[in-house]
């Protein structure tokens, strides 16, 4: 048996999230069905990040075991014919038999895209969050700096989080701004990057909502340490919607 690692990309709009949920259309379900059809044996993948419904990915990970003689690197291309158009395997390779995508300790990076405009865009609004209130990026960056490091993020996760500990380490939290030209219109977009070895349920989306409230002036950057210390979800900001969130990928350098 060989263990094959898949790097998967998907448009999360029409998926009910990554993980299996009965008969619902999920990324894991589509991967299992495609691999089972191709190998003619029942296959169940082990995924790395169980992204929520509507969340997109460029570099989520999954592994599976197979006795197929097909070279590992060929699975990425072969699976195209068995997968829906909104899900693709962009890379495949063999990994050690004990490689587990959720236990690597690798840093992963999320990106959240915010269009700071009142003007709707039927295409861009599918892959970003349109926030119409004026924002102060400098205040948002100052607030983001308080989140870097190891903290108890109880205030920044969904109360239904099942994890036995709410302590997580954020290794990087940065905010960039870019302007896209669309005809005679200028479309300002804020790009939030958050990196860490693990995240709690809705953590990135709640951090985003909190930073937006800081940028709008509803909270101050200096409020962040107090919110962390309180361990009270009610003190943090709103949960930003899923369509602006992308799992960019994992830093697996030296691990495979």
MIMI-511629 format. One line per 4 residues: number of its first residue (from 1); their letters; for each residue y, z, x of N, C-alpha, C. Coordinates in Angstrom, 2 decimals. Atoms other than C-alpha are relative to their C-alpha. Layout:
REM MIMI-511629
NUM) a) Y:Z:X:Y:Z:X:Y:Z:X  ...
REM end
This chain:
REM MIMI-511629
1) xxxx) -1.19:0.00:0.84:0.00:0.00:0.00:1.25:0.00:0.88  -1.29:0.03:-0.69:3.55:-0.75:1.12:1.05:0.57:-0.94  -1.13:-0.48:0.79:6.73:0.98:-0.03:1.18:-0.93:0.25  -1.08:0.97:-0.09:9.52:-1.50:-0.76:1.29:0.61:-0.55
5) xxxx) -1.32:-0.47:0.42:13.19:-0.58:-0.96:0.79:-1.17:-0.56  -0.85:1.00:0.62:15.43:-2.55:-3.32:1.43:0.50:-0.07  -1.41:-0.27:0.26:19.20:-2.63:-3.25:0.38:-0.82:-1.22  -0.23:0.69:1.27:20.25:-3.46:-6.80:1.47:0.05:-0.40
9) xxxx) -1.36:0.12:0.53:23.53:-4.62:-8.32:-0.08:-0.35:-1.47  0.04:0.30:1.42:24.32:-4.70:-12.00:1.35:0.23:-0.67  -1.12:-0.18:0.91:27.00:-5.06:-14.63:-0.49:0.98:-1.06  0.53:-1.05:0.87:26.53:-1.83:-16.55:0.40:-0.09:-1.46
13) xxxx) -0.55:0.07:1.35:28.29:-2.99:-19.72:-1.06:0.07:-1.09  1.01:0.11:1.05:25.14:-3.78:-21.70:-1.23:0.87:0.25  1.11:-0.90:-0.28:22.86:-1.15:-20.15:0.29:1.40:-0.54  -0.13:-1.39:0.45:22.24:2.33:-21.59:-0.18:0.95:1.19
17) xxxx) 0.13:-0.80:-1.20:22.46:3.68:-18.05:-1.13:-0.50:0.89  1.05:0.40:-0.94:20.01:3.50:-15.14:-1.37:0.48:-0.45  1.32:-0.60:0.20:17.19:5.87:-16.12:-0.64:-0.38:-1.32  0.77:0.28:1.21:14.44:5.28:-18.67:0.44:0.91:-1.14
21) xxxx) -0.36:-0.75:1.21:15.39:6.33:-22.22:-0.73:-0.64:-1.18  0.78:0.58:1.08:12.60:5.40:-24.58:-0.01:-1.52:0.07  0.00:1.46:0.07:12.95:1.79:-25.70:1.37:-0.61:0.31  -1.34:0.51:-0.25:16.61:1.49:-24.71:0.01:-0.91:1.23
25) xxxx) -0.15:0.92:-1.12:17.72:-1.26:-22.34:0.68:0.73:1.17  -0.54:-0.68:-1.18:18.16:0.44:-18.97:-0.36:-0.81:1.24  0.27:0.69:-1.27:18.21:-0.75:-15.37:-1.43:0.27:0.46  1.35:-0.36:-0.44:15.01:1.12:-14.54:-1.06:-0.72:-0.83
29) xxxx) 0.96:0.68:0.86:13.19:-0.36:-17.52:-0.12:-1.48:0.39  0.03:1.42:-0.35:14.18:-3.92:-16.54:-0.66:-0.22:1.36  0.65:0.12:-1.30:13.10:-3.38:-12.93:-1.51:0.18:-0.12  1.43:-0.23:0.19:9.75:-1.96:-13.99:-0.68:-1.21:-0.63
33) xxxx) 0.60:1.13:0.71:9.10:-4.86:-16.36:-0.08:-1.23:0.90  0.00:1.17:-0.88:10.06:-7.49:-13.79:-1.06:0.12:1.08  0.99:-0.20:-1.06:7.92:-6.01:-11.04:-1.42:-0.02:-0.53  1.33:0.02:0.62:4.97:-5.48:-13.36:-0.42:-1.43:-0.33
37) xxxx) 0.30:1.39:0.34:5.18:-9.07:-14.54:-0.33:-0.81:1.25  0.22:0.79:-1.21:5.40:-10.46:-11.00:-1.29:0.39:0.71  1.17:-0.45:-0.76:2.69:-8.30:-9.38:-1.27:0.06:-0.83  1.14:-0.08:0.92:0.44:-8.26:-12.46:-0.69:1.35:0.07
41) xxxx) 0.47:-1.39:0.04:0.03:-4.50:-12.01:1.17:0.85:-0.45  -1.08:-0.84:0.51:1.97:-1.69:-13.63:0.77:0.64:1.16  -0.86:-0.52:-1.07:4.91:-0.70:-11.41:1.06:0.90:-0.62  -1.08:-0.91:0.40:7.29:2.25:-11.79:0.86:0.28:1.22
45) xxxx) -0.89:-0.20:-1.14:10.30:2.39:-9.51:0.52:1.44:0.01  -0.68:-1.28:-0.16:11.93:5.54:-8.15:1.43:-0.33:0.39  -1.40:0.34:-0.24:15.71:5.26:-8.36:0.75:1.06:0.76  -0.84:-0.93:-0.75:18.43:6.86:-6.29:1.02:0.67:-0.92
49) xxxx) -1.06:-0.54:0.86:21.40:7.27:-8.66:-0.21:-0.41:-1.44  0.19:0.28:1.41:20.96:7.55:-12.39:1.36:-0.14:-0.67  -1.35:0.25:0.52:24.26:5.99:-13.38:0.01:0.02:-1.52  -0.16:-0.10:1.45:25.60:6.46:-16.91:0.13:-1.37:-0.64
53) xxxx) -0.23:1.22:0.76:25.85:3.85:-19.62:1.39:-0.54:0.29  -1.29:0.63:-0.24:28.62:1.37:-18.81:0.46:0.02:1.43  -0.38:-0.08:-1.42:28.80:2.23:-15.09:-0.66:-1.15:0.76  0.48:1.15:-0.75:28.40:-0.66:-12.65:-0.48:0.41:1.39
57) xxxx) 0.47:-0.30:-1.36:26.77:-0.85:-9.21:-0.08:-1.26:0.83  0.23:1.03:-1.00:26.80:-3.00:-6.12:-1.18:0.37:0.90  1.00:-0.42:-0.97:24.36:-0.91:-4.12:-0.82:1.20:-0.39  0.95:-1.05:0.35:22.10:1.38:-6.11:-1.33:-0.31:0.68
61) xxxx) 1.26:0.16:-0.72:18.65:1.92:-4.60:-1.19:0.34:-0.90  1.26:-0.31:0.68:15.08:1.92:-5.91:-1.14:-0.35:0.94  1.19:0.32:-0.79:11.66:2.01:-4.26:-1.21:-0.10:-0.92  1.26:0.08:0.72:8.18:1.10:-5.44:-1.11:-0.26:1.00
65) xxxx) 1.18:0.21:-0.85:4.68:0.97:-3.97:-0.80:-1.18:-0.54  0.73:1.18:0.42:2.65:-2.21:-4.02:-1.03:-0.41:1.04  1.00:0.59:-0.89:-0.45:-3.84:-2.57:0.21:-1.50:0.12  -0.28:1.43:-0.04:1.14:-7.27:-2.95:0.12:-0.49:1.44
69) xxxx) -0.11:0.55:-1.35:0.82:-9.48:0.15:1.36:-0.67:0.26  -1.31:0.64:-0.16:4.33:-10.87:-0.45:0.85:0.80:1.00  -0.86:-0.70:-0.95:6.64:-10.02:2.49:1.14:0.73:-0.71  -0.98:-0.87:0.68:9.07:-7.24:1.58:1.33:-0.69:-0.23
73) xxxx) -1.33:0.60:0.09:12.20:-9.27:2.25:0.07:-1.12:-1.05  0.00:1.09:0.98:11.12:-11.98:-0.23:0.14:0.49:-1.44  -0.09:-0.51:1.36:11.12:-9.69:-3.27:1.39:-0.22:-0.59  -1.36:0.14:0.49:14.92:-9.93:-3.53:0.22:-1.34:-0.69
77) xxxx) -0.19:1.34:0.57:14.81:-13.68:-4.20:-1.00:-0.28:-1.14  1.03:0.28:1.00:11.56:-13.81:-6.16:0.32:0.66:-1.34  -0.24:-0.74:1.24:12.65:-11.19:-8.69:1.11:-0.59:-0.85  -1.06:0.63:0.78:15.64:-13.29:-9.76:-0.53:-0.63:-1.28
81) xxxx) 0.53:0.74:1.15:13.44:-15.29:-12.11:-0.55:0.93:-1.09  0.56:-0.94:0.97:12.14:-12.13:-13.83:1.04:0.98:-0.54  -1.03:-0.96:0.38:15.42:-10.21:-14.18:1.08:-0.65:-0.85  -1.12:0.55:0.78:18.30:-10.61:-16.65:1.19:-0.31:0.91
85) xxxx) -1.12:0.46:-0.83:21.52:-12.18:-15.40:0.94:1.12:0.43  -0.91:-1.09:-0.36:23.38:-8.85:-15.33:-0.65:1.04:0.91  0.69:-0.87:-0.95:20.88:-7.28:-12.91:-0.62:-0.85:1.10  0.53:0.76:-1.13:20.03:-8.56:-9.44:-0.41:0.94:1.13
89) xxxx) 0.39:-0.67:-1.24:18.18:-7.37:-6.35:0.66:-0.78:1.13  -0.75:0.71:-1.04:20.49:-8.21:-3.45:-0.63:0.15:1.38  0.67:-0.19:-1.28:18.25:-6.93:-0.66:-1.31:0.73:-0.24  1.27:-0.71:0.06:14.65:-5.82:-0.17:-0.57:0.12:1.40
93) xxxx) 0.61:-0.21:-1.31:12.84:-4.36:2.83:-1.06:1.08:-0.11  1.03:-1.03:-0.02:9.85:-2.21:3.71:0.54:1.26:0.64  -0.41:-1.30:-0.53:10.40:1.50:4.34:-1.24:0.86:0.18  1.16:-0.89:-0.16:8.11:4.35:5.43:-0.52:0.52:-1.33
97) xxxx) 0.65:-0.41:1.25:5.66:5.60:2.81:0.60:1.26:-0.59  -0.58:-1.24:0.51:7.47:8.94:2.53:1.50:-0.13:-0.29  -1.43:0.19:0.28:10.95:7.42:2.04:0.25:0.21:-1.48  -0.36:-0.28:1.39:12.50:8.81:-1.16:1.51:-0.21:-0.14
101) xxxx) -1.42:0.36:0.06:15.87:7.36:-2.24:0.92:1.14:-0.41  -0.85:-1.12:0.40:17.12:10.65:-3.71:0.00:1.14:1.02  0.12:-1.08:-0.97:16.18:12.74:-0.67:0.37:-0.45:1.42  -0.35:0.51:-1.33:17.74:10.77:2.18:1.13:0.80:0.65
105) xxxx) -1.17:-0.67:-0.55:20.87:12.89:2.58:1.10:-0.98:0.39  -0.99:1.03:-0.36:22.82:9.63:2.92:1.27:0.17:-0.83  -1.28:-0.02:0.71:26.49:9.50:1.99:0.08:-1.23:-0.89  -0.21:1.14:0.89:27.18:7.33:-1.04:1.46:-0.02:-0.44
109) xxxx) -1.40:0.19:0.35:30.49:5.94:-2.19:0.14:-0.59:-1.39  -0.37:0.53:1.30:31.88:5.43:-5.67:1.43:-0.54:0.07  -1.35:0.56:0.13:34.91:3.34:-6.56:0.38:0.04:-1.47  -0.51:0.02:1.37:37.03:3.81:-9.67:1.27:-0.84:-0.03
113) xxxx) -1.11:0.94:0.09:39.45:1.05:-10.70:0.87:0.32:-1.21  -0.97:-0.36:1.04:42.58:1.89:-12.70:1.10:-1.05:-0.05  -1.11:0.93:0.18:44.95:-0.75:-14.06:1.15:0.78:-0.63  -1.14:-0.79:0.46:48.32:1.00:-14.39:1.01:-0.90:-0.70
117) xxxx) -0.83:0.92:0.76:49.80:-1.25:-17.05:-0.30:0.15:-1.48  0.21:0.00:1.44:50.27:-1.45:-20.80:-0.51:-1.33:-0.50  0.38:1.36:0.41:49.32:-5.13:-20.83:-1.51:-0.15:0.03  1.46:0.17:0.03:45.72:-5.76:-21.96:-0.43:-1.27:0.71
121) xxxx) 0.60:1.16:-0.65:43.46:-8.15:-20.09:-1.47:0.01:-0.40  1.37:-0.05:0.53:40.17:-9.05:-21.82:-1.07:-0.07:1.07  0.98:0.06:-1.09:38.45:-9.68:-18.48:0.08:1.26:0.86  -0.17:-1.16:-0.89:39.91:-6.97:-16.22:-0.33:1.30:-0.71
125) xxxx) 0.25:-1.25:0.73:39.62:-4.32:-18.95:-1.49:0.28:-0.16  1.45:-0.20:0.05:35.85:-4.83:-18.90:-0.50:0.74:1.24  0.44:-0.57:-1.27:35.67:-3.61:-15.30:1.03:0.95:0.61  -0.99:-0.96:-0.48:38.58:-1.17:-15.01:0.51:0.79:-1.20
129) xxxx) -0.57:-0.82:1.06:40.38:1.53:-16.98:1.50:-0.27:-0.04  -1.43:0.26:0.14:43.79:0.51:-18.29:0.70:1.28:-0.44  -0.71:-1.26:0.24:46.09:3.54:-18.09:1.49:-0.34:-0.02  -1.34:0.55:0.19:49.57:2.79:-19.45:1.14:0.92:0.44
133) xxxx) -1.08:-0.93:-0.39:51.51:5.93:-18.42:0.40:-0.21:1.47  -0.42:0.12:-1.41:53.60:5.75:-15.21:-0.71:1.04:0.86  0.74:-0.88:-0.91:51.78:7.27:-12.23:0.71:0.11:1.34  -0.54:-0.25:-1.34:52.86:8.78:-8.92:-1.19:0.05:0.96
137) xxxx) 1.16:0.01:-0.91:50.21:7.73:-6.35:0.07:1.05:1.10  -0.14:-1.00:-1.06:51.62:10.09:-3.71:-0.49:1.37:-0.47  0.47:-1.28:0.56:50.99:13.10:-5.96:-1.52:-0.02:-0.16  1.45:0.11:0.17:47.48:11.84:-6.70:-0.72:0.13:1.35
141) xxxx) 0.62:-0.12:-1.33:46.70:11.48:-2.97:0.04:1.44:0.50  -0.11:-1.40:-0.43:47.95:14.99:-2.29:-1.04:0.86:-0.71  1.00:-0.76:0.76:45.71:16.36:-5.05:-1.40:-0.32:0.48  1.33:0.43:-0.44:42.72:14.34:-3.83:-0.42:0.70:1.29
145) xxxx) 0.31:-0.63:-1.29:42.95:15.94:-0.39:-0.61:1.39:-0.19  0.55:-1.33:0.26:42.15:19.36:-1.90:-1.48:-0.05:-0.38  1.38:0.12:0.46:38.81:18.03:-3.17:-0.98:-0.26:1.14  0.87:0.30:-1.13:37.47:17.04:0.25:-0.57:1.29:0.58
149) xxxx) 0.68:-1.17:-0.53:34.93:19.47:1.68:-1.05:0.51:-0.97  1.05:-0.59:0.83:32.24:21.70:0.21:0.61:1.00:-0.97  -0.56:-0.87:1.04:33.17:23.35:-3.09:-1.02:0.16:-1.13  0.70:-0.11:1.26:31.69:24.63:-6.30:0.78:-0.85:-1.00
153) xxxx) -0.69:0.94:0.87:32.54:21.76:-8.67:-0.33:0.22:-1.48  0.28:-0.30:1.40:31.68:23.53:-11.94:1.11:-0.50:-0.91  -1.14:0.44:0.83:35.17:22.70:-13.24:0.04:-1.51:-0.14  -0.06:1.47:-0.02:34.56:19.02:-12.48:-1.32:-0.65:-0.37
157) xxxx) 1.25:0.63:0.46:31.19:18.40:-14.12:-0.21:0.32:-1.46  0.35:-0.20:1.40:29.83:18.08:-17.62:-0.75:1.32:-0.17  0.69:-1.28:0.20:28.73:21.49:-18.98:-1.51:-0.14:-0.19  1.43:0.21:0.20:25.31:19.94:-19.75:-0.73:-0.32:1.30
161) xxxx) 0.62:0.27:-1.29:24.66:19.40:-16.03:-1.21:0.91:0.21  1.25:-0.74:-0.17:21.07:20.45:-15.25:-0.20:0.55:1.40  0.19:-0.41:-1.39:21.48:21.01:-11.50:0.07:1.52:0.15  -0.02:-1.46:-0.19:20.68:24.57:-10.36:1.22:0.49:0.76
165) xxxx) -1.22:-0.38:-0.70:23.78:24.59:-8.15:1.06:-1.05:-0.21  -1.12:0.92:0.20:27.19:23.06:-8.70:0.77:-0.22:1.31  -0.65:0.17:-1.30:28.07:23.15:-4.99:-0.32:-1.40:0.53  0.15:1.33:-0.56:28.65:19.68:-3.55:1.05:-0.19:1.10
169) xxxx) -0.96:0.30:-1.07:30.40:18.23:-0.51:0.54:-1.41:-0.18  -0.67:1.30:0.02:32.92:15.42:-0.82:0.50:-0.28:1.42  -0.35:0.33:-1.39:33.32:13.72:2.54:1.25:-0.87:0.09  -1.21:0.82:-0.01:36.16:11.42:1.54:0.49:-0.25:-1.42
173) xxxx) -0.60:0.26:1.31:38.57:10.94:-1.37:1.36:-0.65:0.25  -1.22:0.73:-0.34:41.25:8.26:-1.00:0.43:-0.89:-1.16  -0.57:0.81:1.06:43.54:6.24:-3.23:0.81:-1.13:0.62  -0.73:1.17:-0.48:44.74:2.71:-2.51:0.64:-0.70:-1.19
177) xxxx) -0.68:0.74:1.06:47.08:0.48:-4.47:0.08:-1.46:0.40  -0.15:1.42:-0.26:47.06:-3.27:-4.77:0.64:-0.66:-1.22  -0.66:0.75:1.06:48.98:-5.80:-6.80:-0.66:-1.37:-0.08  0.55:1.34:0.19:47.29:-8.87:-8.25:0.99:-0.83:-0.79
181) xxxx) -0.93:0.92:0.66:49.40:-11.84:-9.25:-0.77:-0.84:-1.02  0.63:0.78:1.06:48.47:-13.44:-12.57:1.10:-0.81:-0.68  -1.09:0.82:0.51:50.84:-16.28:-13.27:1.32:0.64:0.36  -1.29:-0.65:-0.27:54.28:-14.70:-13.63:-0.08:1.51:-0.19
185) xxxx) 0.17:-1.43:0.22:52.80:-11.22:-14.12:-0.55:0.67:1.25  0.50:-0.82:-1.10:52.18:-8.50:-11.55:-0.84:1.12:-0.61  0.94:-0.96:0.59:49.15:-6.33:-12.29:-0.32:1.09:1.03  0.28:-1.07:-0.97:49.18:-2.99:-10.39:-1.34:0.66:-0.27
189) xxxx) 1.32:-0.61:0.13:45.75:-1.52:-9.73:-0.16:1.09:1.05  0.31:-1.11:-0.90:44.84:1.85:-8.22:-1.50:0.04:0.21  1.42:-0.03:-0.34:41.50:2.07:-6.42:-0.32:1.36:0.63  0.40:-1.32:-0.50:39.97:5.53:-5.97:-1.39:-0.11:0.62
193) xxxx) 1.30:-0.05:-0.68:37.14:5.90:-3.42:-0.39:1.46:0.22  0.52:-1.36:-0.17:35.02:9.06:-3.44:-1.38:-0.09:0.65  1.27:0.03:-0.73:32.19:9.64:-0.95:-0.57:1.39:0.12  0.67:-1.28:-0.16:29.62:12.40:-0.68:-1.51:-0.20:-0.01
197) xxxx) 1.46:0.08:-0.06:25.92:13.18:-0.36:-0.66:0.21:-1.36  0.55:-0.21:1.33:25.48:14.03:-4.01:1.10:0.34:-0.98  -1.01:-0.23:1.02:27.41:14.21:-7.27:-0.64:0.56:-1.26  0.45:-0.60:1.25:27.10:16.12:-10.52:0.27:-0.94:-1.17
201) xxxx) -0.14:0.79:1.23:26.95:14.72:-14.05:1.47:-0.13:-0.37  -1.38:0.33:0.34:30.31:13.03:-14.77:1.03:0.47:1.04  -0.94:-0.56:-0.98:31.84:14.53:-11.59:1.08:-0.99:0.41  -1.00:0.98:-0.47:33.53:11.35:-10.36:0.97:-0.36:-1.12
205) xxxx) -0.87:0.36:1.12:34.87:10.49:-13.81:0.95:1.14:-0.38  -0.89:-1.13:0.29:36.28:14.00:-14.33:1.03:0.15:1.11  -0.97:0.00:-1.09:37.88:13.94:-10.88:1.06:-1.07:-0.24  -0.94:1.09:0.27:39.45:10.60:-11.81:0.98:0.40:-1.10
209) xxxx) -0.87:-0.42:1.09:40.78:11.96:-15.10:0.98:1.08:0.42  -0.89:-1.05:-0.49:42.21:15.00:-13.33:1.10:-0.56:0.88  -1.01:0.61:-0.88:43.96:12.91:-10.68:1.00:-0.83:-0.81  -0.93:0.73:0.86:45.43:10.72:-13.43:1.00:0.95:-0.67
213) xxxx) -0.91:-0.98:0.59:46.88:13.82:-15.09:1.00:0.51:1.02  -0.94:-0.36:-1.07:48.38:14.79:-11.74:1.03:-1.12:0.18  -0.90:1.13:-0.18:49.84:11.30:-11.33:1.00:-0.15:-1.12  -0.88:0.08:1.16:51.33:11.49:-14.80:0.97:1.18:-0.08
217) xxxx) -0.87:-1.16:0.01:52.91:14.88:-14.11:-0.47:1.13:-0.89  0.52:-1.05:0.87:50.73:16.92:-16.45:-0.60:1.16:0.80  0.49:-1.01:-0.93:49.25:18.81:-13.50:0.67:-0.23:1.35  -0.57:0.11:-1.33:50.46:19.51:-9.96:-1.14:-0.06:1.04
221) xxxx) 1.04:0.01:-1.04:48.52:18.81:-6.74:-0.49:1.39:0.36  0.36:-1.36:-0.37:48.59:22.52:-5.96:-0.85:0.71:-1.03  0.86:-0.61:1.02:46.68:23.24:-9.19:-1.48:-0.17:0.35  1.40:0.33:-0.25:43.47:21.77:-7.75:-0.79:1.19:0.57
225) xxxx) 0.77:-1.15:-0.50:42.41:24.82:-5.65:-0.28:1.05:-1.08  0.20:-0.99:1.07:42.90:27.08:-8.68:-1.04:-0.48:-1.00  0.98:0.56:0.92:40.88:24.73:-10.90:-1.40:0.13:0.59  1.29:-0.16:-0.67:38.05:24.73:-8.35:-0.47:1.44:-0.05
229) xxxx) 0.37:-1.42:-0.07:38.10:28.51:-8.01:-0.37:0.56:-1.37  0.24:-0.53:1.34:38.08:29.09:-11.79:-1.39:-0.33:-0.52  1.31:0.45:0.47:34.79:27.19:-12.29:-0.03:-0.06:-1.53  -0.17:0.10:1.45:35.94:26.36:-15.82:0.34:-1.46:-0.33
233) xxxx) -0.19:1.41:0.31:35.55:22.80:-17.12:1.27:-0.25:-0.80  -1.15:0.19:0.86:38.41:23.31:-19.57:1.30:-0.17:0.78  -1.23:0.06:-0.79:40.96:23.49:-16.75:0.20:-1.35:0.69  -0.11:1.31:-0.65:40.21:20.09:-15.22:0.43:-1.04:-1.02
237) xxxx) -0.48:1.06:0.86:41.30:16.75:-16.64:-1.09:-0.61:-0.87  0.93:0.68:0.91:39.67:14.40:-19.12:-1.04:-0.79:0.79  1.05:0.82:-0.60:36.53:12.40:-18.40:0.39:-1.47:-0.15  -0.38:1.41:0.05:37.61:8.87:-17.49:-1.17:-0.83:-0.51
241) xxxx) 1.08:0.81:0.58:35.64:6.13:-19.28:-0.84:-0.70:1.07  0.94:0.49:-1.02:32.65:4.50:-17.55:0.32:-1.37:0.58  -0.09:1.39:-0.44:33.76:0.87:-17.26:0.77:-0.21:1.30  -0.73:0.13:-1.26:36.05:1.52:-14.28:-0.77:0.48:1.22
245) xxxx) 0.74:-0.64:-1.09:33.33:3.15:-12.18:-1.07:-0.93:0.58  0.98:0.80:-0.73:31.25:1.35:-9.53:-0.67:0.84:1.07  0.72:-0.56:-1.13:28.54:2.70:-7.26:-0.01:-1.07:1.08  -0.14:1.01:-1.05:29.44:0.84:-4.07:-1.26:-0.06:0.86
249) xxxx) 1.23:0.02:-0.77:26.41:1.91:-2.06:-0.18:1.23:0.85  0.40:-1.11:-0.86:24.75:4.21:0.46:0.13:-0.39:1.46  -0.01:0.22:-1.44:25.20:4.56:4.19:-1.37:0.39:0.53  1.37:-0.24:-0.45:21.60:4.20:5.35:-0.18:-0.34:1.48
253) xxxx) 0.08:0.39:-1.41:22.43:3.33:8.95:-0.84:1.01:0.79  0.89:-0.84:-0.80:19.69:4.66:11.22:-1.11:0.65:-0.77  1.04:-0.65:0.83:17.50:5.74:8.28:-1.14:-0.94:-0.32  1.06:0.96:0.33:15.56:2.53:7.67:-0.02:-1.09:1.06
REM end
